């Protein structure tokens, strides 16, 4: 006789580790894929429908960053219990990644539309459970999630491919907002593939010497129509796509982290160009008092070496610091206001100016405004576009009243106001009546390549 209890316990532990998630006790990715394979085989034997869904918690990383990894684990265990409580017969719940859960729904009834509707109702109940308040370390968290669903059978006959399709739809749902459910379509996969290709090509572009990037310049004029500043706007000259608009590649740069080297390139190029203009006798009459505005992303601003990089750039290129204006959005402010204020104060001590971009579209500007060392408020184009509508229509009255209030408040704080998106004379005249100081938009000029901008500025002189 032999005592084999130790061996049996070890084998059971191996099976547990191989098929179940150690943190939540749910099935793991490997186990889920095996179950999907079984479902595909069953679908071959008899007509039946199933669905595979993936669910990802929004902004989960902020929980780990602010409360610690232990708090994040608590959240995941709690969510696993909530989802398990809603699991019914014919459903297989798993944790497939850090903050991503998956659910395989078998034996769905009816045709494709009916089965899809049933799957959507089930997933919506899970998302509602995730959205319930949760207390962790004395703090009440209000989380949400996005979900992607792929129906089985479909054109894919591979379990990992089905899971990737569900995850593709899930990312689309997260982009759309809180507690959304998206069903996979091949158009989503094509769009995802194009985004990955775009990121890869952009990374190569940033590594190339010279980079196939260029700046366009859009003038900013004062109330007399005189050139007062210029905003540097990046463009990408891709060999395959042609001239790529920032509307297409900036979001991918933000998502992939490429926004940091891209932003650094823009700063370097803008400062070098301004120095060249100011030292060119043909440009000096309008360039010596010009302000060069450059957009700075939240991720770029939070880099540890950002202040040193700006200081080095100013000294190396040889421009006056007060001619450089950094445009920030509220996303820079909300994470760590005190650290942001400290950085801004250090740069301001060297003479660097600041503008608050897209003012009026966020939720916290008024709370921060009195503390920020900024020079300019930029009113978002969404306010400008309807300001010249007839007062009696109701369409233009509300934006006009808001702009009047913004301008009055800014002037009380000794700030200048710049209106973006000015396209018509009527808009300009209404903004002038509001007391707006600066204007930018197609009414004056579209963003121009350097040579065209120099010709435009010379003509204005």
Number of C-alpha atoms within 10 A of each C-alpha: 3 4 7 9 9 9 10 11 11 12 12 12 12 12 11 15 14 15 19 21 19 13 12 18 16 22 23 23 21 17 19 26 20 14 15 26 16 13 22 21 12 13 16 11 8 8 9 20 23 24 26 26 29 30 30 24 23 17 12 17 15 12 18 15 11 10 14 12 13 13 17 21 17 16 22 21 16 15 22 20 15 15 21 16 11 13 16 11 8 11 17 20 22 28 27 23 13 13 19 19 24 26 23 24 27 19 16 19 16 13 11 16 10 12 20 21 15 16 24 20 12 16 25 16 13 23 24 13 18 23 18 13 13 15 12 15 10 7 10 10 15 11 20 22 26 27 32 29 31 28 24 24 18 10 9 14 14 12 19 17 11 25 22 16 26 28 26 27 27 28 19 22 23 22 11 13 13 17 23 20 26 23 23 22 15 12 9 17 17 12 13 17 13 12 16 14 12 18 21 12 15 23 16 13 18 17 12 11 8 8 14 17 20 18 19 19 24 23 27 25 19 16 16 9 12 15 22 18 25 23 22 26 20 23 20 20 15 15 9 8 9 9 14 15 13 14 9 11 17 18 15 18 20 16 10 14 14 19 21 21 15 20 20 17 16 22 23 15 17 24 25 17 17 24 19 17 19 18 13 13 11 12 17 14 15 20 26 16 14 21 22 25 26 23 20 21 18 20 15 20 19 17 11 9 10 16 16 11 14 19 15 12 18 20 11 11 15 14 19 17 21 16 20 24 24 22 21 21 20 19 13 17 18 15 13 11 14 12 12 17 16 12 15 20 16 13 21 16 10 14 15 22 23 23 25 23 21 20 24 20 15 11 10 14 17 12 9 13 14 11 11 18 18 23 17 21 24 21 24 17 19 14 21 22 17 16 25 20 16 11 12 8 8 10 14 18 17 14 19 23 12 15 24 17 12 20 23 17 14 18 14 10 12 12 18 19 26 25 26 22 19 21 19 14 12 13 21 23 15 17 25 16 11 18 18 25 19 26 28 26 20 14 14 19 16 15 21 18 16 16 10 13 19 18 12 15 16 14 8 11 9
